[in-house]
């Protein structure tokens, strides 16, 4: 069967077509890309370009690493295969086990050096889209080289790591590699958790300018008074890990900040897509310390109500939702939160068999959402009402 019909070549054709489409889009939008800020759409383009456009170049450096090592040991490169998203080097020569190990590891070294070079060349660019592309392209090369490719070999596919971790042939070199590999993985994990490969995105230049002003002010603000605003902008911009690290530092220095505890509770819930026990501790602490706004009290109380609903502590849920309703009744600008609190109380009453009270709560939620123009929520609450009546 011709090589073009092999599985990997078919994947290459598919990815190649996607890459061509992306390249055309980027060319058409080049003027927009040159302009600030880094928008969510530009972040999507940067992530896609890190794979579809940067990887084909990375494959060249990976295979070139193999080839250089072959030549260094006096061998011949019989065939240099390049298929955009994968490649191979066939060599001829009388190599020792240590030389085979070096030839195998040279490809990974080539990929890592390529990734580092992209970051080094682009991280000081005046254009945020270019900087983001450099970060993501470097991240992908590290992920591919240290995680994806080794696992790919481990599950049975022939690859470099089969030779690199051939402990029978090269026990010392393979052991040293394992130690270095683990060290690099830990460094990568550390950088990921610190948000090194993240950048927040913004809807417009004014918002980005405000973020940059907050970021610069935070560097000279030992009291960290304005850090919460910076954290919130990182969260809104999608730099979740960066925000978490900043929030942990803020809570360490300001453990009595109710707003910081609320933000941590929200962040932990967002991460798990549910209100966790750890988040509950921060939410309760926020209410205990005293939040500065009625809306914030409502947010914390509603989240606690959701938690108590999930763990079937309905009476406790009702108590905390009553607190949310009391706070939101004094906040006429937050009809959405007010409606959400009534709907949640309706669900809690329904679970307790108090169907009349539940129906009244849902009717109030529908009325508030309708007044606020939230058609989707109205439909949702009406469906909940119908289920209750059935």
PALOTOR-102702 format. One record per residue (C-alpha): residue in one letter; x, y, z. Coordinates in steps of 0.001 Angstrom, whole numbers, padded with zeros to 6 digits. Layout:
REM PALOTOR-102702
+------+---------+---------+---------+
! type !       x !       y !       z !
+------+---------+---------+---------+
!    a !       X !       Y !       Z !
...
+------+---------+---------+---------+
***
This chain:
REM PALOTOR-102702
+------+---------+---------+---------+
! type !       x !       y !       z !
+------+---------+---------+---------+
!    x !  000000 !  000000 !  000000 !
!    x !  001444 !  003412 ! -000936 !
!    x !  002806 !  005410 !  001977 !
!    x !  000329 !  008235 !  001260 !
!    x ! -002479 !  005974 !  002389 !
!    x ! -000896 !  005165 !  005728 !
!    x ! -002675 !  006366 !  008824 !
!    x ! -000113 !  009018 !  009724 !
!    x ! -000023 !  010418 !  006231 !
!    x ! -003801 !  010705 !  006183 !
!    x ! -003645 !  012573 !  009492 !
!    x ! -000955 !  014808 !  008000 !
!    x ! -003128 !  015642 !  005019 !
!    x ! -006016 !  016549 !  007299 !
!    x ! -003849 !  018672 !  009587 !
!    x ! -002106 !  020222 !  006621 !
!    x ! -005402 !  021398 !  005137 !
!    x ! -006407 !  022878 !  008496 !
!    x ! -003026 !  024596 !  008682 !
!    x ! -003469 !  026101 !  005207 !
!    x ! -006905 !  027375 !  006166 !
!    x ! -005507 !  028911 !  009348 !
!    x ! -002603 !  030516 !  007477 !
!    x ! -005056 !  032066 !  005021 !
!    x ! -007203 !  033393 !  007882 !
!    x ! -004186 !  034912 !  009619 !
!    x ! -003079 !  036551 !  006393 !
!    x ! -006539 !  038017 !  005816 !
!    x ! -006663 !  039289 !  009403 !
!    x ! -003039 !  040470 !  009575 !
!    x ! -003974 !  044106 !  010158 !
!    x ! -006254 !  043176 !  013049 !
!    x ! -003547 !  040928 !  014535 !
!    x ! -001057 !  043797 !  014481 !
!    x ! -003395 !  045889 !  016599 !
!    x ! -003843 !  045601 !  020345 !
!    x ! -005308 !  044093 !  022441 !
!    x ! -004953 !  040333 !  022642 !
!    x ! -008604 !  039344 !  022218 !
!    x ! -010124 !  035886 !  022876 !
!    x ! -010246 !  035325 !  019112 !
!    x ! -006547 !  036114 !  018752 !
!    x ! -005794 !  033713 !  021607 !
!    x ! -007633 !  030986 !  019702 !
!    x ! -005595 !  031762 !  016615 !
!    x ! -002399 !  031690 !  018672 !
!    x ! -003224 !  028274 !  020130 !
!    x ! -004076 !  026884 !  016698 !
!    x ! -000948 !  028380 !  015125 !
!    x !  001205 !  026824 !  017877 !
!    x !  000138 !  023450 !  016524 !
!    x ! -000766 !  023767 !  012856 !
!    x !  001988 !  026209 !  011867 !
!    x !  004774 !  025787 !  014440 !
!    x !  004807 !  021989 !  014609 !
!    x !  005759 !  021402 !  010938 !
!    x !  008857 !  023555 !  011487 !
!    x !  009548 !  021753 !  014751 !
!    x !  009495 !  018388 !  012970 !
!    x !  012326 !  019629 !  010739 !
!    x !  014474 !  020507 !  013766 !
!    x !  013598 !  017209 !  015468 !
!    x !  014681 !  015124 !  012484 !
!    x !  017657 !  017387 !  011840 !
!    x !  018808 !  016636 !  015398 !
!    x !  018838 !  012931 !  014535 !
!    x !  020666 !  013572 !  011279 !
!    x !  023376 !  015715 !  012869 !
!    x !  024045 !  013023 !  015462 !
!    x !  024286 !  010370 !  012727 !
!    x !  026816 !  012467 !  010808 !
!    x !  028761 !  013215 !  013985 !
!    x !  029318 !  009487 !  014568 !
!    x !  030397 !  008895 !  010995 !
!    x !  027142 !  007367 !  009751 !
!    x !  025109 !  008114 !  006655 !
!    x !  021571 !  009452 !  006437 !
!    x !  019984 !  007065 !  003975 !
!    x !  016568 !  008741 !  004001 !
!    x !  015245 !  011933 !  005556 !
!    x !  011471 !  011584 !  005738 !
!    x !  009394 !  014712 !  006302 !
!    x !  005600 !  014640 !  006452 !
!    x !  004835 !  018041 !  008062 !
!    x !  003536 !  016617 !  011350 !
!    x !  005843 !  013634 !  011590 !
!    x !  009094 !  012460 !  010106 !
!    x !  011900 !  009937 !  010291 !
!    x !  015595 !  009495 !  009627 !
!    x !  016937 !  006210 !  008271 !
!    x !  020647 !  005855 !  008839 !
!    x !  023464 !  003485 !  007990 !
!    x !  026504 !  002956 !  010179 !
!    x !  028065 !  000780 !  012831 !
!    x !  026908 !  002510 !  016001 !
!    x !  027528 !  001537 !  019601 !
!    x !  024578 !  001380 !  022046 !
!    x !  025690 !  004737 !  023498 !
!    x !  025790 !  006278 !  020018 !
!    x !  022316 !  004907 !  019233 !
!    x !  021097 !  006490 !  022472 !
!    x !  022652 !  009829 !  021483 !
!    x !  021106 !  009698 !  018002 !
!    x !  017701 !  008951 !  019521 !
!    x !  017845 !  011686 !  022163 !
!    x !  019148 !  014271 !  019665 !
!    x !  015683 !  014585 !  018125 !
!    x !  014118 !  015566 !  021446 !
!    x !  016970 !  017998 !  022079 !
!    x !  016273 !  019552 !  018678 !
!    x !  012570 !  019958 !  019516 !
!    x !  013267 !  021505 !  022928 !
!    x !  015848 !  023899 !  021529 !
!    x !  013415 !  024915 !  018818 !
!    x !  010706 !  025605 !  021398 !
!    x !  013084 !  027627 !  023565 !
!    x !  014259 !  029598 !  020517 !
!    x !  010670 !  030541 !  019609 !
!    x !  010065 !  031863 !  023100 !
!    x !  013424 !  033662 !  023225 !
!    x !  012825 !  035392 !  019894 !
!    x !  009220 !  036413 !  020521 !
!    x !  008797 !  037029 !  024246 !
!    x !  009925 !  040662 !  023987 !
!    x !  007780 !  041500 !  020967 !
!    x !  005735 !  044692 !  021267 !
!    x !  002734 !  042800 !  019900 !
!    x !  000826 !  040775 !  022500 !
!    x ! -000501 !  038316 !  019890 !
!    x !  003046 !  037488 !  018820 !
!    x !  004162 !  037051 !  022438 !
!    x !  001227 !  034737 !  023101 !
!    x !  002017 !  032634 !  020041 !
!    x !  005630 !  032305 !  021221 !
!    x !  004496 !  031127 !  024657 !
!    x !  002049 !  028571 !  023332 !
!    x !  004379 !  027251 !  020647 !
!    x !  007138 !  026749 !  023219 !
!    x !  004681 !  025070 !  025584 !
!    x !  003543 !  022635 !  022892 !
!    x !  007106 !  021635 !  022023 !
!    x !  007791 !  020888 !  025696 !
!    x !  004539 !  018950 !  026059 !
!    x !  005161 !  016960 !  022876 !
!    x !  008792 !  016206 !  023667 !
!    x !  008499 !  015298 !  027349 !
!    x !  004972 !  013886 !  027671 !
!    x !  003169 !  013014 !  024439 !
!    x !  006001 !  011352 !  022519 !
!    x !  007265 !  009235 !  025461 !
!    x !  003702 !  008019 !  026179 !
!    x !  003185 !  007388 !  022462 !
!    x !  006235 !  005109 !  022486 !
!    x !  005243 !  003508 !  025789 !
!    x !  001884 !  002284 !  024440 !
!    x !  003562 !  000324 !  021693 !
!    x !  004483 !  002597 !  018795 !
!    x !  008087 !  002518 !  017588 !
!    x !  009863 !  005732 !  018529 !
!    x !  012954 !  007393 !  019928 !
!    x !  012079 !  006738 !  023554 !
!    x !  012247 !  002999 !  022986 !
!    x !  015980 !  003473 !  022442 !
!    x !  016416 !  006244 !  025011 !
!    x !  014971 !  004055 !  027784 !
!    x !  016612 !  000805 !  026728 !
!    x !  018040 !  000091 !  030196 !
!    x !  019441 ! -003237 !  029038 !
!    x !  021686 ! -001625 !  026423 !
!    x !  022476 !  001717 !  028118 !
!    x !  021720 !  001388 !  031850 !
!    x !  023690 !  004466 !  032955 !
!    x !  022575 !  006785 !  030169 !
!    x !  018951 !  005664 !  030455 !
!    x !  018993 !  006177 !  034225 !
!    x !  020524 !  009628 !  033867 !
!    x !  017885 !  010455 !  031261 !
!    x !  015114 !  009369 !  033612 !
!    x !  016390 !  011720 !  036314 !
!    x !  016755 !  014624 !  033892 !
!    x !  013388 !  013852 !  032327 !
!    x !  011651 !  013923 !  035720 !
!    x !  013389 !  017212 !  036581 !
!    x !  012182 !  018820 !  033360 !
!    x !  008660 !  017513 !  033915 !
!    x !  008629 !  019011 !  037411 !
!    x !  009857 !  022328 !  036001 !
!    x !  007157 !  022230 !  033327 !
!    x !  004521 !  021426 !  035964 !
!    x !  005772 !  024314 !  038109 !
!    x !  005639 !  026770 !  035199 !
!    x !  002139 !  025596 !  034291 !
!    x !  000881 !  026082 !  037847 !
!    x !  002469 !  029526 !  038006 !
!    x !  000658 !  030539 !  034825 !
!    x !  003877 !  031086 !  032880 !
!    x !  002272 !  030038 !  029589 !
!    x ! -000858 !  032178 !  030106 !
!    x ! -001827 !  035654 !  028986 !
!    x ! -005166 !  037355 !  029680 !
!    x ! -007302 !  038510 !  026766 !
!    x ! -009363 !  041695 !  026551 !
!    x ! -012303 !  042972 !  024574 !
!    x ! -010713 !  046337 !  023762 !
!    x ! -007561 !  048386 !  024124 !
!    x ! -008921 !  050453 !  027015 !
!    x ! -009453 !  047317 !  029113 !
!    x ! -005945 !  046088 !  028333 !
!    x ! -004499 !  049482 !  029269 !
!    x ! -006365 !  049333 !  032589 !
!    x ! -004986 !  045849 !  033215 !
!    x ! -001429 !  046956 !  032468 !
!    x ! -001813 !  049926 !  034814 !
!    x ! -003056 !  047630 !  037597 !
!    x ! -000219 !  045194 !  036948 !
!    x !  002417 !  047932 !  037079 !
!    x !  000867 !  049423 !  040228 !
!    x !  000835 !  045999 !  041909 !
!    x !  004619 !  045809 !  041613 !
!    x !  004918 !  048895 !  043838 !
!    x !  002024 !  048191 !  046181 !
!    x !  003300 !  046320 !  049251 !
!    x ! -000120 !  046580 !  050903 !
!    x ! -001651 !  044746 !  047908 !
!    x ! -004713 !  046987 !  048149 !
!    x ! -005391 !  046939 !  044422 !
!    x ! -004388 !  043345 !  043755 !
!    x ! -007935 !  042012 !  043885 !
!    x ! -008900 !  044060 !  040824 !
!    x ! -005878 !  042700 !  038970 !
!    x ! -006836 !  039153 !  039965 !
!    x ! -010390 !  039668 !  038752 !
!    x ! -009125 !  040928 !  035392 !
!    x ! -006869 !  037890 !  035048 !
!    x ! -009841 !  035644 !  035750 !
!    x ! -012017 !  037458 !  033244 !
!    x ! -009204 !  037283 !  030695 !
!    x ! -008738 !  033533 !  031042 !
!    x ! -005413 !  033583 !  032950 !
!    x ! -006803 !  031259 !  035609 !
!    x ! -003560 !  029862 !  037024 !
!    x ! -001985 !  033316 !  037217 !
!    x ! -005020 !  034567 !  039121 !
!    x ! -004893 !  031624 !  041534 !
!    x ! -001236 !  032232 !  042402 !
!    x ! -001890 !  035949 !  042907 !
!    x ! -004938 !  035205 !  045051 !
!    x ! -003024 !  032742 !  047230 !
!    x ! -000352 !  035380 !  047821 !
!    x ! -003012 !  037993 !  048619 !
!    x ! -004729 !  035724 !  051150 !
!    x ! -001403 !  034886 !  052759 !
!    x ! -000691 !  038570 !  053365 !
!    x ! -004327 !  039597 !  053968 !
!    x ! -006134 !  036642 !  055604 !
!    x ! -008911 !  038976 !  056818 !
!    x ! -009945 !  040040 !  053318 !
!    x ! -013541 !  038881 !  052865 !
!    x ! -013503 !  039732 !  049146 !
!    x ! -010343 !  037656 !  048610 !
!    x ! -011959 !  034670 !  050335 !
!    x ! -015041 !  035062 !  048128 !
!    x ! -012855 !  035227 !  045021 !
!    x ! -011001 !  032070 !  046076 !
!    x ! -014287 !  030263 !  046668 !
!    x ! -015468 !  031259 !  043209 !
!    x ! -012160 !  030255 !  041624 !
!    x ! -012127 !  026825 !  043263 !
!    x ! -015712 !  026235 !  042173 !
!    x ! -014940 !  027297 !  038622 !
!    x ! -012014 !  024880 !  038496 !
!    x ! -014152 !  021868 !  039504 !
!    x ! -017345 !  023142 !  037875 !
!    x ! -019080 !  022716 !  041228 !
!    x ! -018914 !  024176 !  044733 !
!    x ! -016326 !  022100 !  046615 !
!    x ! -015785 !  021680 !  050357 !
!    x ! -012642 !  023755 !  050123 !
!    x ! -014587 !  026481 !  048342 !
!    x ! -017252 !  026336 !  051078 !
!    x ! -014660 !  027153 !  053736 !
!    x ! -013658 !  030299 !  051860 !
!    x ! -017275 !  031299 !  051176 !
!    x ! -018247 !  030883 !  054829 !
!    x ! -015174 !  032833 !  055877 !
!    x ! -016105 !  035628 !  053464 !
!    x ! -019571 !  035934 !  054992 !
!    x ! -018143 !  035750 !  058494 !
!    x ! -015666 !  038575 !  057835 !
!    x ! -018314 !  040731 !  056188 !
!    x ! -018469 !  041458 !  052465 !
!    x ! -018621 !  045061 !  051374 !
!    x ! -021572 !  044820 !  048983 !
!    x ! -025046 !  043281 !  049050 !
!    x ! -024452 !  041629 !  045682 !
!    x ! -021312 !  039944 !  047006 !
!    x ! -023234 !  038609 !  050004 !
!    x ! -025807 !  037261 !  047562 !
!    x ! -023166 !  035560 !  045432 !
!    x ! -021537 !  033847 !  048425 !
!    x ! -024863 !  032757 !  049916 !
!    x ! -026191 !  031396 !  046598 !
!    x ! -023024 !  029340 !  046092 !
!    x ! -023333 !  027931 !  049598 !
!    x ! -026979 !  027114 !  048855 !
!    x ! -025894 !  025217 !  045750 !
!    x ! -023428 !  023227 !  047834 !
!    x ! -026008 !  022318 !  050476 !
!    x ! -028396 !  021255 !  047710 !
!    x ! -025717 !  018974 !  046226 !
!    x ! -025050 !  017291 !  049601 !
!    x ! -028779 !  017060 !  050417 !
!    x ! -028655 !  019412 !  053406 !
!    x ! -031826 !  021178 !  052379 !
!    x ! -032679 !  022972 !  055628 !
!    x ! -029178 !  024464 !  055810 !
!    x ! -029538 !  025445 !  052188 !
!    x ! -032790 !  027257 !  052902 !
!    x ! -031225 !  029207 !  055753 !
!    x ! -028367 !  030461 !  053631 !
!    x ! -030614 !  031249 !  050638 !
!    x ! -032858 !  033315 !  052914 !
!    x ! -029738 !  035302 !  053729 !
!    x ! -029085 !  035763 !  050001 !
!    x ! -032646 !  036971 !  049430 !
!    x ! -032419 !  039408 !  052324 !
!    x ! -029221 !  040889 !  050884 !
!    x ! -030443 !  041011 !  047287 !
!    x ! -033768 !  042607 !  048227 !
!    x ! -031743 !  045746 !  048959 !
!    x ! -029906 !  045527 !  045631 !
!    x ! -032364 !  046504 !  042875 !
!    x ! -029655 !  046332 !  040224 !
!    x ! -029121 !  042584 !  040606 !
!    x ! -032400 !  041098 !  039371 !
!    x ! -030569 !  038128 !  037884 !
!    x ! -029069 !  037095 !  041225 !
!    x ! -032389 !  037732 !  042951 !
!    x ! -034164 !  035411 !  040493 !
!    x ! -031460 !  032761 !  040866 !
!    x ! -031875 !  032806 !  044649 !
!    x ! -035656 !  032349 !  044401 !
!    x ! -035250 !  029498 !  041889 !
!    x ! -032733 !  027781 !  044147 !
!    x ! -035029 !  028185 !  047137 !
!    x ! -037806 !  026684 !  045048 !
!    x ! -035677 !  023623 !  044340 !
!    x ! -034804 !  023240 !  048023 !
!    x ! -038474 !  023521 !  049015 !
!    x ! -039382 !  020963 !  046374 !
!    x ! -036832 !  018499 !  047775 !
!    x ! -038422 !  018961 !  051192 !
!    x ! -041881 !  018246 !  049768 !
!    x ! -043102 !  021826 !  050161 !
!    x ! -044523 !  022070 !  046674 !
!    x ! -046737 !  025131 !  047225 !
!    x ! -043799 !  027147 !  048567 !
!    x ! -041630 !  025854 !  045730 !
!    x ! -044181 !  026986 !  043127 !
!    x ! -044397 !  030445 !  044664 !
!    x ! -040592 !  030772 !  044603 !
!    x ! -040429 !  029716 !  040955 !
!    x ! -043190 !  032162 !  039997 !
!    x ! -041159 !  034951 !  041602 !
!    x ! -038014 !  033791 !  039766 !
!    x ! -039892 !  033816 !  036440 !
!    x ! -041258 !  037301 !  037091 !
!    x ! -037834 !  038711 !  037988 !
!    x ! -036100 !  037105 !  034998 !
!    x ! -038839 !  038345 !  032669 !
!    x ! -038469 !  041865 !  034059 !
!    x ! -034708 !  041620 !  033483 !
!    x ! -035163 !  040431 !  029877 !
!    x ! -033517 !  037044 !  030450 !
!    x ! -035584 !  034894 !  028101 !
!    x ! -033376 !  031828 !  028504 !
!    x ! -033750 !  031873 !  032263 !
!    x ! -037522 !  032370 !  031979 !
!    x ! -037781 !  029244 !  029833 !
!    x ! -035576 !  027315 !  032242 !
!    x ! -037649 !  028274 !  035293 !
!    x ! -040908 !  027576 !  033445 !
!    x ! -039683 !  024080 !  032640 !
!    x ! -038804 !  023599 !  036301 !
!    x ! -042339 !  024748 !  037195 !
!    x ! -043878 !  022233 !  034808 !
!    x ! -041822 !  019408 !  036308 !
!    x ! -042963 !  020469 !  039761 !
!    x ! -046628 !  020426 !  038781 !
!    x ! -046318 !  016996 !  037202 !
+------+---------+---------+---------+
***
